[in-house]
Amino acid sequence: MNADVEFHLRKMAEQDLAQVLAWRNHEDVRRYMFGSGLIAMEQHQRWFAGATLDSTRALLILERDGVPSGFVNIKFDAQSRVGSWGFYVSPDAPRGTGKTMGQLALAYAFNYLGLHKLCGEVIAFNERSLRYHERLGFTEEGRLRDQYFDGTVYHHVISFGLLAGEWTTTSTDEK
Ligand SMILES: CC(C)(COP(=O)(O)OP(=O)(O)OC[C@H]1O[C@@H](n2cnc3c(N)ncnc32)[C@H](O)[C@@H]1OP(=O)(O)O)[C@@H](O)C(=O)NCCC(=O)NCCS
């Protein structure tokens, strides 16, 4: 990844709605989502209106040299500070975009939101995301057999977790 490229994570705003929906509905993204159907703009707007009022949620946009390039959704329990995340990068984002987004999002989750733990759930055929969680320092914590039904076939779901204390020692590029 080019060291001169600038990355920045910011809160999602209303003007990001169309871009985020286009990514979410792209075949290369939605096939890996829980619920892989197309989402309508009206439904997307309703989701955004509700989510932005929720103080236990963070909707974040990754900017690459000022261009929106990815989305992260973190939700957490206010008392336990245990959260979970979902994310996707723009389908035409250059390699390395996801990794930088993940590192920035983990810093946001642990440093800014003060989370104790962040969890991720990955459909077993999503090899990129399985590997991605491992590279970011997550530990595989469970294999939920036939947990996700795509309308035709059942798939295993792999649960990952990363504790705040682990992140401080595992969040380097060398991992
Ligand atoms: C998962 C995702 C965010 C990764 O972003 P990316 O920009 O493709 O990933 P990067 O190029 O930054 O690579 C980061 C790590 O992901 C993994 N990875 C990326 N491409 C991969 C591939 N083709 N095969 C296997 N692992 C891959 C690797 O571990 C890689 O780290 P490494 O190169 O140091 O080994 C992105 O592919 C994406 O948005 N996928 C669709 C949506 C999705 O699956 N979301 C997660 C649902 S749980």
The ligand as a MOL file (V3000), in Angstrom:
LIG
                    3D

  0  0  0     0  0            999 V3000
M  V30 BEGIN CTAB
M  V30 COUNTS 48 50 0 0 0
M  V30 BEGIN ATOM
M  V30 1 C -13.2120 -8.3840 3.8960 0
M  V30 2 C -12.7240 -7.0680 3.2650 0
M  V30 3 C -13.1330 -5.8790 4.1150 0
M  V30 4 C -11.1940 -7.1240 3.1980 0
M  V30 5 O -10.7450 -5.9420 2.5930 0
M  V30 6 P -9.6430 -5.9800 1.4410 0
M  V30 7 O -9.3250 -4.5820 1.0590 0
M  V30 8 O -10.1100 -6.9370 0.4070 0
M  V30 9 O -8.4390 -6.6460 2.2400 0
M  V30 10 P -6.9240 -6.2180 2.2100 0
M  V30 11 O -6.4180 -6.1790 0.8010 0
M  V30 12 O -6.7210 -5.0260 3.0610 0
M  V30 13 O -6.2830 -7.4800 2.9390 0
M  V30 14 C -6.4530 -7.6310 4.3320 0
M  V30 15 C -6.4280 -9.1070 4.6520 0
M  V30 16 O -7.6110 -9.7120 4.1680 0
M  V30 17 C -7.2850 -11.0390 3.7120 0
M  V30 18 N -7.5160 -11.1140 2.2740 0
M  V30 19 C -7.6980 -10.1150 1.3910 0
M  V30 20 N -7.9200 -10.6090 0.1590 0
M  V30 21 C -7.8930 -11.9390 0.2840 0
M  V30 22 C -8.0610 -13.0220 -0.6210 0
M  V30 23 N -8.3170 -12.8350 -1.9230 0
M  V30 24 N -7.9710 -14.2960 -0.1420 0
M  V30 25 C -7.7190 -14.5350 1.1920 0
M  V30 26 N -7.5370 -13.5500 2.0890 0
M  V30 27 C -7.6220 -12.2750 1.6330 0
M  V30 28 C -5.8260 -11.2490 4.0120 0
M  V30 29 O -5.6850 -11.7540 5.3080 0
M  V30 30 C -5.2930 -9.8600 3.9730 0
M  V30 31 O -4.1320 -9.6590 4.7330 0
M  V30 32 P -2.6990 -10.1250 4.1530 0
M  V30 33 O -2.6540 -9.7260 2.7110 0
M  V30 34 O -1.7530 -9.3800 5.0270 0
M  V30 35 O -2.6810 -11.5990 4.3660 0
M  V30 36 C -13.2750 -6.8810 1.8080 0
M  V30 37 O -12.8130 -7.9070 1.0120 0
M  V30 38 C -14.7780 -6.8050 1.7240 0
M  V30 39 O -15.3530 -5.7300 1.8770 0
M  V30 40 N -15.4320 -7.9530 1.4300 0
M  V30 41 C -16.8710 -7.9870 1.1620 0
M  V30 42 C -17.6980 -7.7320 2.3940 0
M  V30 43 C -17.3830 -8.6710 3.5330 0
M  V30 44 O -17.0720 -9.8300 3.3500 0
M  V30 45 N -17.4790 -8.1460 4.7710 0
M  V30 46 C -17.2250 -8.9100 5.9720 0
M  V30 47 C -18.4060 -9.7110 6.3600 0
M  V30 48 S -18.0240 -10.6970 7.8110 0
M  V30 END ATOM
M  V30 BEGIN BOND
M  V30 1 1 1 2
M  V30 2 1 2 3
M  V30 3 1 2 4
M  V30 4 1 2 36
M  V30 5 1 4 5
M  V30 6 1 5 6
M  V30 7 2 6 7
M  V30 8 1 6 8
M  V30 9 1 6 9
M  V30 10 1 9 10
M  V30 11 2 10 11
M  V30 12 1 10 12
M  V30 13 1 10 13
M  V30 14 1 13 14
M  V30 15 1 14 15
M  V30 16 1 15 16
M  V30 17 1 15 30
M  V30 18 1 16 17
M  V30 19 1 17 18
M  V30 20 1 17 28
M  V30 21 1 18 19
M  V30 22 1 18 27
M  V30 23 2 19 20
M  V30 24 1 20 21
M  V30 25 1 21 22
M  V30 26 2 21 27
M  V30 27 1 22 23
M  V30 28 2 22 24
M  V30 29 1 24 25
M  V30 30 2 25 26
M  V30 31 1 26 27
M  V30 32 1 28 29
M  V30 33 1 28 30
M  V30 34 1 30 31
M  V30 35 1 31 32
M  V30 36 2 32 33
M  V30 37 1 32 34
M  V30 38 1 32 35
M  V30 39 1 36 37
M  V30 40 1 36 38
M  V30 41 2 38 39
M  V30 42 1 38 40
M  V30 43 1 40 41
M  V30 44 1 41 42
M  V30 45 1 42 43
M  V30 46 2 43 44
M  V30 47 1 43 45
M  V30 48 1 45 46
M  V30 49 1 46 47
M  V30 50 1 47 48
M  V30 END BOND
M  V30 END CTAB
M  END
